[in-house]
Amino acid sequence: MGWNTLDDMDLSGKRVLVRVDINVPIVDGVVTDSTRIRRIAPTVRDILAAGGKPILLAHFGRPGGERRENLSLNQLIPTLERAFETKVLFAADCVGPGAEAAAAALQPGEVLLLENTRFHAEETKNDPDLAAGMARLGDVYCNDAFSAAHRAHSSTEGIARLLPACAGRLMQAELSALESALGAPKRPVTAVVGGAKVSTKLELLGNLIKKVDYLIIGGGMANTFLVAKGIDVGKSLAERIMKDTAAEILAEAESAGCKIILPSDVVVAEAFASHAPHQVLPADQCPAEGMILDAGPDSIATINEIFEQSQTLIWNGPLGAFELEPFDAATNAAALKAAALTRAGKLISVAGGGDTVAALNASGAARDFTYISTAGGAFLEWMEGKTLPGVAALDQD
Protein backbone atom coordinates (compact mmCIF):
# COMPACT_ATOMS: atom_id res chain seq x y z
CA MET A 1 0.00 0.00 0.00
CA GLY A 2 1.63 3.24 -1.12
CA TRP A 3 0.07 5.71 1.28
CA ASN A 4 1.90 8.70 2.73
CA THR A 5 2.23 9.43 6.43
CA LEU A 6 2.61 12.75 8.22
CA ASP A 7 6.38 12.32 7.89
CA ASP A 8 6.07 12.55 4.11
CA MET A 9 4.23 15.88 4.12
CA ASP A 10 5.42 19.49 4.42
CA LEU A 11 3.10 20.77 7.13
CA SER A 12 4.77 24.02 8.13
CA GLY A 13 2.25 26.83 7.95
CA LYS A 14 -0.29 24.50 6.31
CA ARG A 15 -3.90 24.03 7.31
CA VAL A 16 -4.30 20.27 7.80
CA LEU A 17 -7.81 18.85 7.50
CA VAL A 18 -7.81 15.81 9.79
CA ARG A 19 -10.66 13.29 9.55
CA VAL A 20 -10.99 11.78 13.03
CA ASP A 21 -13.34 9.44 14.85
CA ILE A 22 -14.47 11.11 18.07
CA ASN A 23 -17.83 9.38 18.18
CA VAL A 24 -17.57 8.88 21.94
CA PRO A 25 -20.26 8.01 24.50
CA ILE A 26 -21.79 10.95 26.37
CA VAL A 27 -24.09 10.86 29.39
CA ASP A 28 -25.60 14.14 30.64
CA GLY A 29 -23.08 16.11 28.62
CA VAL A 30 -20.09 14.24 30.03
CA VAL A 31 -17.80 12.01 27.96
CA THR A 32 -17.77 8.63 29.71
CA ASP A 33 -15.04 7.00 27.60
CA SER A 34 -12.45 9.24 25.93
CA THR A 35 -10.39 6.41 24.41
CA ARG A 36 -11.02 7.49 20.82
CA ILE A 37 -10.08 11.07 21.61
CA ARG A 38 -6.86 10.03 23.36
CA ARG A 39 -5.88 7.88 20.38
CA ILE A 40 -5.97 10.79 17.93
CA ALA A 41 -3.93 13.08 20.20
CA PRO A 42 -0.53 11.96 18.77
CA THR A 43 -1.63 13.01 15.27
CA VAL A 44 -2.80 16.43 16.42
CA ARG A 45 0.34 17.00 18.50
CA ASP A 46 2.64 15.96 15.64
CA ILE A 47 0.89 18.32 13.23
CA LEU A 48 1.27 21.17 15.71
CA ALA A 49 4.93 20.30 16.30
CA ALA A 50 5.56 20.40 12.55
CA GLY A 51 4.07 23.89 12.34
CA GLY A 52 0.75 22.79 10.91
CA LYS A 53 -2.71 23.96 11.87
CA PRO A 54 -5.05 21.01 12.57
CA ILE A 55 -8.68 21.36 11.47
CA LEU A 56 -10.78 18.42 12.65
CA LEU A 57 -13.53 16.81 10.57
CA ALA A 58 -15.76 14.26 12.31
CA HIS A 59 -19.23 12.81 12.51
CA PHE A 60 -21.16 12.23 15.71
CA GLY A 61 -24.13 9.92 16.04
CA ARG A 62 -26.69 9.59 13.27
CA PRO A 63 -28.41 12.94 12.76
CA GLY A 64 -29.71 11.86 9.33
CA GLY A 65 -28.68 15.04 7.59
CA GLU A 66 -30.41 17.32 10.09
CA ARG A 67 -28.91 19.77 12.58
CA ARG A 68 -29.50 18.33 16.05
CA GLU A 69 -27.99 20.19 18.99
CA ASN A 70 -27.65 17.06 21.11
CA LEU A 71 -25.31 15.73 18.42
CA SER A 72 -23.23 18.88 18.10
CA LEU A 73 -19.48 18.38 18.43
CA ASN A 74 -19.06 21.54 20.51
CA GLN A 75 -19.84 19.50 23.65
CA LEU A 76 -16.57 17.61 23.12
CA ILE A 77 -14.33 20.67 23.30
CA PRO A 78 -13.34 20.38 27.01
CA THR A 79 -12.31 16.74 26.54
CA LEU A 80 -10.42 17.57 23.33
CA GLU A 81 -8.55 20.43 25.01
CA ARG A 82 -7.44 18.16 27.85
CA ALA A 83 -6.23 15.52 25.39
CA PHE A 84 -4.41 17.97 23.09
CA GLU A 85 -3.26 20.32 25.85
CA THR A 86 -4.08 23.34 23.71
CA LYS A 87 -6.94 25.65 22.74
CA VAL A 88 -9.67 24.15 20.54
CA LEU A 89 -11.82 26.59 18.57
CA PHE A 90 -15.18 25.69 17.05
CA ALA A 91 -16.91 26.41 13.76
CA ALA A 92 -20.68 25.89 13.63
CA ASP A 93 -20.48 24.19 10.21
CA CYS A 94 -18.01 22.04 8.28
CA VAL A 95 -18.36 24.06 5.05
CA GLY A 96 -19.36 27.53 3.98
CA PRO A 97 -18.30 31.12 4.77
CA GLY A 98 -18.23 30.70 8.55
CA ALA A 99 -16.03 27.62 8.42
CA GLU A 100 -13.77 29.26 5.81
CA ALA A 101 -13.35 32.36 7.97
CA ALA A 102 -12.53 30.26 11.04
CA ALA A 103 -9.97 28.22 9.07
CA ALA A 104 -8.35 31.37 7.68
CA ALA A 105 -8.09 32.92 11.17
CA LEU A 106 -6.54 29.84 12.81
CA GLN A 107 -3.26 30.67 14.53
CA PRO A 108 -0.21 28.44 15.12
CA GLY A 109 -0.72 26.25 18.18
CA GLU A 110 -4.51 26.29 17.88
CA VAL A 111 -6.86 23.52 16.78
CA LEU A 112 -10.15 24.08 14.97
CA LEU A 113 -13.07 21.67 15.35
CA LEU A 114 -15.67 21.74 12.59
CA GLU A 115 -19.30 20.86 13.23
CA ASN A 116 -20.71 17.35 12.68
CA THR A 117 -20.24 16.38 9.01
CA ARG A 118 -23.45 14.33 9.08
CA PHE A 119 -25.55 17.43 9.66
CA HIS A 120 -25.29 17.45 5.85
CA ALA A 121 -27.24 14.63 4.18
CA GLU A 122 -24.76 14.82 1.30
CA GLU A 123 -21.92 13.55 3.51
CA THR A 124 -22.96 9.90 3.44
CA LYS A 125 -23.64 10.13 -0.31
CA ASN A 126 -20.01 11.13 -0.97
CA ASP A 127 -21.30 14.30 -2.64
CA PRO A 128 -18.49 15.93 -4.66
CA ASP A 129 -19.71 19.48 -3.98
CA LEU A 130 -19.63 18.90 -0.23
CA ALA A 131 -16.16 17.36 -0.51
CA ALA A 132 -15.00 20.39 -2.54
CA GLY A 133 -16.43 22.73 0.09
CA MET A 134 -14.50 20.93 2.80
CA ALA A 135 -11.32 20.89 0.72
CA ARG A 136 -11.39 24.70 0.48
CA LEU A 137 -10.69 24.83 4.23
CA GLY A 138 -7.28 23.16 4.07
CA ASP A 139 -4.02 22.65 2.22
CA VAL A 140 -3.40 19.01 3.24
CA TYR A 141 -5.79 16.16 4.05
CA CYS A 142 -4.96 13.64 6.79
CA ASN A 143 -7.20 10.65 7.47
CA ASP A 144 -6.85 9.37 11.02
CA ALA A 145 -10.21 7.57 11.16
CA PHE A 146 -9.59 3.98 10.10
CA SER A 147 -12.85 3.09 11.86
CA ALA A 148 -14.72 5.14 9.22
CA ALA A 149 -12.52 4.09 6.29
CA HIS A 150 -14.95 1.41 5.10
CA ARG A 151 -17.43 4.15 4.21
CA ALA A 152 -17.11 6.15 0.98
CA HIS A 153 -18.25 9.50 2.38
CA SER A 154 -17.34 13.05 1.40
CA SER A 155 -15.06 13.47 4.43
CA THR A 156 -13.40 10.05 4.15
CA GLU A 157 -13.03 9.44 0.42
CA GLY A 158 -14.14 12.39 -1.68
CA ILE A 159 -11.89 14.98 -0.07
CA ALA A 160 -8.83 12.72 -0.27
CA ARG A 161 -8.98 12.99 -4.05
CA LEU A 162 -8.81 16.79 -3.92
CA LEU A 163 -5.84 17.53 -1.64
CA PRO A 164 -2.39 16.09 -0.95
CA ALA A 165 -3.35 13.23 1.37
CA CYS A 166 -1.76 11.13 4.08
CA ALA A 167 -2.54 8.80 6.97
CA GLY A 168 -2.50 10.04 10.55
CA ARG A 169 -0.69 8.21 13.34
CA LEU A 170 -3.67 6.06 14.35
CA MET A 171 -4.49 5.16 10.75
CA GLN A 172 -0.80 4.42 10.15
CA ALA A 173 -0.69 2.11 13.17
CA GLU A 174 -3.87 0.29 12.09
CA LEU A 175 -2.66 -0.23 8.52
CA SER A 176 0.81 -1.33 9.61
CA ALA A 177 -0.61 -3.82 12.10
CA LEU A 178 -3.07 -5.30 9.63
CA GLU A 179 -0.47 -5.47 6.86
CA SER A 180 1.82 -7.41 9.19
CA ALA A 181 -1.04 -9.76 10.10
CA LEU A 182 -2.57 -10.48 6.70
CA GLY A 183 -0.57 -8.68 4.00
CA ALA A 184 2.91 -10.10 4.47
CA PRO A 185 2.76 -12.08 7.73
CA LYS A 186 5.40 -14.16 9.42
CA ARG A 187 4.31 -17.80 9.24
CA PRO A 188 2.72 -19.91 10.56
CA VAL A 189 -0.33 -17.66 10.78
CA THR A 190 -3.23 -18.51 13.11
CA ALA A 191 -6.64 -16.88 13.21
CA VAL A 192 -9.13 -17.16 16.06
CA VAL A 193 -12.71 -16.48 14.98
CA GLY A 194 -15.51 -16.71 17.50
CA GLY A 195 -18.93 -15.31 18.13
CA ALA A 196 -22.48 -16.46 17.73
CA LYS A 197 -23.23 -16.85 14.04
CA VAL A 198 -21.48 -18.31 11.02
CA SER A 199 -23.85 -16.38 8.75
CA THR A 200 -22.38 -13.01 9.82
CA LYS A 201 -18.80 -14.09 9.13
CA LEU A 202 -19.00 -16.09 5.91
CA GLU A 203 -16.86 -13.63 3.93
CA LEU A 204 -14.37 -13.46 6.78
CA LEU A 205 -14.00 -17.24 6.97
CA GLY A 206 -13.81 -17.52 3.19
CA ASN A 207 -10.93 -15.03 3.06
CA LEU A 208 -9.04 -16.42 6.05
CA ILE A 209 -8.91 -20.04 4.88
CA LYS A 210 -6.90 -18.81 1.90
CA LYS A 211 -4.43 -16.85 4.04
CA VAL A 212 -3.86 -18.62 7.36
CA ASP A 213 -2.36 -21.93 8.39
CA TYR A 214 -4.65 -22.56 11.37
CA LEU A 215 -8.21 -21.33 11.85
CA ILE A 216 -9.50 -21.79 15.40
CA ILE A 217 -13.30 -21.50 15.56
CA GLY A 218 -15.07 -20.90 18.87
CA GLY A 219 -18.31 -19.73 20.42
CA GLY A 220 -21.70 -20.49 18.89
CA MET A 221 -19.99 -20.66 15.48
CA ALA A 222 -18.08 -23.75 16.56
CA ASN A 223 -21.37 -25.48 17.41
CA THR A 224 -22.59 -24.96 13.85
CA PHE A 225 -19.44 -26.62 12.54
CA LEU A 226 -19.89 -29.51 14.96
CA VAL A 227 -23.41 -29.96 13.59
CA ALA A 228 -21.93 -29.98 10.08
CA LYS A 229 -19.75 -32.89 11.19
CA GLY A 230 -22.82 -34.81 12.33
CA ILE A 231 -22.41 -34.09 16.04
CA ASP A 232 -25.46 -33.48 18.25
CA VAL A 233 -25.01 -30.28 20.23
CA GLY A 234 -28.24 -30.51 22.25
CA LYS A 235 -29.81 -27.13 22.96
CA SER A 236 -26.63 -25.22 22.18
CA LEU A 237 -26.72 -22.04 20.14
CA ALA A 238 -26.12 -23.19 16.56
CA GLU A 239 -27.27 -22.18 13.09
CA ARG A 240 -28.41 -25.59 12.00
CA ILE A 241 -29.67 -24.15 8.72
CA MET A 242 -26.03 -23.23 7.95
CA LYS A 243 -24.62 -26.75 8.39
CA ASP A 244 -24.17 -27.34 4.65
CA THR A 245 -22.35 -24.01 4.31
CA ALA A 246 -20.13 -24.93 7.27
CA ALA A 247 -19.37 -28.28 5.62
CA GLU A 248 -18.36 -26.45 2.44
CA ILE A 249 -16.01 -24.21 4.42
CA LEU A 250 -14.42 -27.28 6.02
CA ALA A 251 -13.86 -28.81 2.58
CA GLU A 252 -12.48 -25.59 1.11
CA ALA A 253 -10.12 -25.17 4.05
CA GLU A 254 -8.75 -28.67 3.54
CA SER A 255 -8.15 -27.94 -0.15
CA ALA A 256 -6.41 -24.67 0.74
CA GLY A 257 -4.13 -26.32 3.30
CA CYS A 258 -5.74 -24.49 6.20
CA LYS A 259 -6.33 -26.61 9.30
CA ILE A 260 -9.60 -25.76 11.05
CA ILE A 261 -9.55 -26.36 14.80
CA LEU A 262 -12.85 -27.09 16.57
CA PRO A 263 -13.32 -27.90 20.28
CA SER A 264 -12.46 -31.49 21.17
CA ASP A 265 -14.06 -31.12 24.59
CA VAL A 266 -16.68 -28.67 25.79
CA VAL A 267 -18.15 -27.15 28.93
CA VAL A 268 -21.85 -27.96 29.09
CA ALA A 269 -24.59 -26.48 31.27
CA GLU A 270 -28.38 -26.65 31.26
CA ALA A 271 -28.84 -22.92 31.90
CA PHE A 272 -27.34 -19.85 30.26
CA ALA A 273 -26.38 -18.16 33.51
CA SER A 274 -23.30 -17.28 35.53
CA HIS A 275 -22.05 -20.18 37.65
CA ALA A 276 -24.71 -22.52 36.31
CA PRO A 277 -23.92 -26.17 37.18
CA HIS A 278 -21.72 -27.52 34.41
CA GLN A 279 -19.52 -30.39 33.32
CA VAL A 280 -16.71 -31.03 30.86
CA LEU A 281 -17.51 -33.58 28.19
CA PRO A 282 -16.10 -34.73 24.84
CA ALA A 283 -17.51 -32.50 22.08
CA ASP A 284 -19.57 -35.35 20.67
CA GLN A 285 -21.27 -36.17 23.97
CA CYS A 286 -23.40 -33.10 24.68
CA PRO A 287 -26.67 -34.21 26.37
CA ALA A 288 -29.97 -33.45 24.65
CA GLU A 289 -30.83 -30.88 27.34
CA GLY A 290 -27.33 -29.42 27.49
CA MET A 291 -25.85 -26.19 26.10
CA ILE A 292 -22.21 -25.85 25.09
CA LEU A 293 -21.01 -22.61 26.69
CA ASP A 294 -17.23 -22.89 26.41
CA ALA A 295 -14.34 -24.93 25.10
CA GLY A 296 -12.85 -27.44 27.54
CA PRO A 297 -9.32 -27.85 28.96
CA ASP A 298 -8.12 -30.24 26.22
CA SER A 299 -9.24 -27.73 23.60
CA ILE A 300 -7.38 -24.97 25.45
CA ALA A 301 -4.23 -27.10 25.51
CA THR A 302 -4.49 -27.63 21.75
CA ILE A 303 -4.97 -23.90 21.15
CA ASN A 304 -1.97 -23.06 23.31
CA GLU A 305 0.19 -25.55 21.39
CA ILE A 306 -0.84 -23.95 18.09
CA PHE A 307 -0.04 -20.49 19.47
CA GLU A 308 3.42 -21.72 20.44
CA GLN A 309 4.02 -22.91 16.88
CA SER A 310 2.71 -19.68 15.32
CA GLN A 311 4.45 -16.41 14.54
CA THR A 312 1.36 -14.34 13.72
CA LEU A 313 -2.07 -14.34 15.37
CA ILE A 314 -5.27 -12.58 14.26
CA TRP A 315 -8.18 -12.67 16.72
CA ASN A 316 -11.83 -11.78 16.26
CA GLY A 317 -14.46 -13.09 18.64
CA PRO A 318 -14.53 -15.00 21.97
CA LEU A 319 -14.22 -18.76 22.35
CA GLY A 320 -17.23 -19.12 24.65
CA ALA A 321 -19.86 -17.21 26.62
CA PHE A 322 -17.13 -14.91 27.96
CA GLU A 323 -19.61 -12.59 29.66
CA LEU A 324 -20.62 -15.36 32.09
CA GLU A 325 -18.28 -16.87 34.67
CA PRO A 326 -16.85 -19.50 34.53
CA PHE A 327 -17.59 -19.82 30.81
CA ASP A 328 -14.94 -17.22 30.08
CA ALA A 329 -12.18 -19.70 30.95
CA ALA A 330 -11.16 -20.72 27.41
CA THR A 331 -11.14 -17.14 26.11
CA ASN A 332 -9.13 -15.93 29.11
CA ALA A 333 -6.61 -18.79 29.02
CA ALA A 334 -5.97 -18.48 25.29
CA ALA A 335 -5.74 -14.68 25.50
CA LEU A 336 -3.22 -14.82 28.33
CA LYS A 337 -1.16 -17.40 26.44
CA ALA A 338 -1.10 -15.17 23.35
CA ALA A 339 -0.18 -12.19 25.52
CA ALA A 340 2.71 -14.07 27.15
CA LEU A 341 4.09 -15.18 23.78
CA THR A 342 3.78 -11.64 22.46
CA ARG A 343 5.50 -10.22 25.52
CA ALA A 344 8.34 -12.70 24.98
CA GLY A 345 8.76 -11.53 21.39
CA LYS A 346 7.62 -14.86 19.93
CA LEU A 347 4.29 -13.78 18.45
CA ILE A 348 2.76 -10.87 16.54
CA SER A 349 -0.82 -10.58 17.82
CA VAL A 350 -3.51 -8.38 16.30
CA ALA A 351 -7.09 -8.35 17.55
CA GLY A 352 -10.25 -6.37 16.90
CA GLY A 353 -14.03 -6.27 17.18
CA GLY A 354 -16.24 -5.07 20.03
CA ASP A 355 -16.67 -8.37 21.90
CA THR A 356 -13.03 -9.22 21.27
CA VAL A 357 -11.73 -6.01 22.80
CA ALA A 358 -14.06 -6.42 25.79
CA ALA A 359 -12.96 -10.03 26.32
CA LEU A 360 -9.23 -9.24 26.04
CA ASN A 361 -9.58 -6.31 28.42
CA ALA A 362 -11.48 -8.47 30.91
CA SER A 363 -8.74 -11.11 30.82
CA GLY A 364 -5.98 -8.56 31.32
CA ALA A 365 -4.29 -9.71 28.11
CA ALA A 366 -5.02 -6.68 25.92
CA ARG A 367 -2.08 -4.59 27.10
CA ASP A 368 0.42 -7.17 25.83
CA PHE A 369 -1.08 -7.76 22.38
CA THR A 370 0.88 -6.21 19.52
CA TYR A 371 -2.14 -4.23 18.42
CA ILE A 372 -5.79 -3.95 19.45
CA SER A 373 -8.06 -2.38 16.85
CA THR A 374 -11.17 -0.52 17.99
CA ALA A 375 -12.29 0.02 14.40
CA GLY A 376 -15.18 -2.45 14.42
CA GLY A 377 -16.69 -2.70 10.94
CA ALA A 378 -13.57 -1.47 9.16
CA PHE A 379 -11.44 -4.08 10.92
CA LEU A 380 -13.82 -6.85 9.88
CA GLU A 381 -14.04 -5.68 6.28
CA TRP A 382 -10.24 -5.56 6.07
CA MET A 383 -10.08 -9.13 7.39
CA GLU A 384 -12.67 -10.10 4.80
CA GLY A 385 -10.28 -8.90 2.10
CA LYS A 386 -12.41 -5.95 1.03
CA THR A 387 -11.05 -2.68 -0.31
CA LEU A 388 -11.72 0.15 2.14
CA PRO A 389 -12.59 3.36 0.22
CA GLY A 390 -11.01 5.66 2.78
CA VAL A 391 -7.75 3.73 2.59
CA ALA A 392 -7.76 3.27 -1.18
CA ALA A 393 -8.15 7.05 -1.59
CA LEU A 394 -4.80 7.53 0.18
CA ASP A 395 -2.98 5.13 -2.13
CA GLN A 396 -0.21 6.93 -3.99
CA ASP A 397 0.63 4.04 -6.36
Helices and strands as residue ranges (DSSP letters): G 6-8, E 15-19, E 26-27, E 30-31, H 35-49, E 53-57, G 69-71, G 73-76, H 77-84, E 88-91, H 97-105, E 111-114, G 117-119, G 123-125, H 128-135, E 140-143, G 146-148, I 154-158, G 159-161, E 165-167, H 169-178, I 179-183, E 189-193, G 199-201, H 202-208, E 214-217, H 219-228, G 240-242, H 243-256, E 259-261, E 265-269, E 278-282, G 283-285, E 291-295, H 297-309, E 312-316, H 329-343, E 348-352, H 354-363, G 366-368, E 371-373, H 377-383, H 389-392
